[in-house]
Amino acid sequence: MWDALSELTKQGDKTVFRDMTALWSNPDGTIDPPSLEKDLANFKTMGDVTAEIKLAQMIDSSFYDHPFFVIAGLDPAIHGPAGQARG
C-alpha cells in the first residue's frame, strides 16, 4: 500500500503516509476536522496541494447531518448540525 501511495503522489518518503492520521471521522460518524487539518497540512508540505484552500471550503456536513438526525431520532428543525441544539 505504501508503495502505491508513494508512486501516485510522487512522495519518496513512505513514512509520511504511515505517520499521517488515517482516521478522519469521529466514533459517531461525523467528520473530525482536526484530523483533516493535519492531513491537509501534510499534503501542502509534500506539494500535492498548492492552492490556498481552507478545510471549511471542503466540508459539506449536509451529507451526514440528515442520517445523524434519523439514527438519533432528532428533529432537524430543533437541532443543529450533528445533533447539537440550536441556540
KEDO-844717 format. One line per field, with one value per residue (C-alpha): residue in one letter; x, y, z. Coordinates in nm, 2 decimals, decimal comma, padded with zeros to 4 digits, m for minus. Layout:
% KEDO-844717
r [A;...]
east [X;...]
north [Y;...]
up [Z;...]
END
This chain:
% KEDO-844717
r [M;W;D;A;L;S;E;L;T;K;Q;G;D;K;T;V;F;R;D;M;T;A;L;W;S;N;P;D;G;T;I;D;P;P;S;L;E;K;D;L;A;N;F;K;T;M;G;D;V;T;A;E;I;K;L;A;Q;M;I;D;S;S;F;Y;D;H;P;F;F;V;I;A;G;L;D;P;A;I;H;G;P;A;G;Q;A;R;G]
east [00,00;00,28;00,44;00,13;00,07;00,43;00,41;00,07;00,18;00,55;00,63;00,96;00,94;00,69;00,70;00,50;00,19;00,25;00,27;m00,05;m00,36;m00,57;m00,90;m01,09;m01,41;m01,54;m01,69;m02,04;m01,95;m01,92;m01,61;m01,31;m01,18;m00,86;m00,75;m00,83;m00,64;m00,33;m00,37;m00,42;m00,11;00,08;m00,04;00,06;00,41;00,45;00,35;00,05;m00,18;m00,06;m00,38;m00,46;m00,77;m00,93;m01,07;m01,41;m01,43;m01,42;m01,65;m02,02;m02,19;m02,53;m02,43;m02,41;m02,64;m02,97;m02,87;m02,75;m03,09;m03,27;m03,05;m03,05;m03,43;m03,37;m03,58;m03,36;m03,58;m03,48;m03,12;m02,84;m02,55;m02,46;m02,74;m02,62;m02,91;m02,96;m02,94]
north [00,00;00,25;00,18;00,26;00,58;00,68;00,62;00,80;01,11;01,11;01,11;00,92;00,90;00,63;00,70;01,02;00,80;00,58;00,89;01,05;01,03;00,77;00,82;01,13;01,06;01,06;00,75;00,88;00,91;01,28;01,44;01,51;01,85;01,85;01,52;01,65;01,97;01,76;01,57;01,89;02,03;01,72;01,74;02,10;02,03;01,75;01,99;01,78;02,07;02,40;02,62;02,83;02,65;02,62;02,29;02,46;02,50;02,13;02,00;01,96;01,84;01,80;01,45;01,33;01,57;01,41;01,04;01,15;01,30;00,99;00,75;00,96;01,03;01,40;01,67;01,87;02,18;02,18;02,05;02,20;02,02;01,68;01,69;01,99;02,20;02,53;02,85]
up [00,00;00,09;m00,25;m00,44;m00,24;m00,29;m00,66;m00,70;m00,51;m00,61;m00,24;m00,20;00,18;00,26;00,63;00,56;00,49;00,79;01,01;00,88;01,08;00,90;01,07;00,96;01,14;01,50;01,65;01,57;01,20;01,19;01,03;01,25;01,13;01,34;01,18;00,83;00,91;00,98;00,66;00,46;00,62;00,52;00,16;00,14;00,28;00,03;m00,25;m00,35;m00,26;m00,39;m00,38;m00,08;00,05;00,39;00,52;00,57;00,19;00,15;00,42;00,34;00,66;00,49;00,38;00,74;00,92;00,79;00,87;01,21;01,28;01,16;01,36;01,67;01,65;01,65;01,48;01,23;01,29;01,66;01,65;01,45;01,27;01,40;01,66;01,85;01,99;01,81;02,02]
END
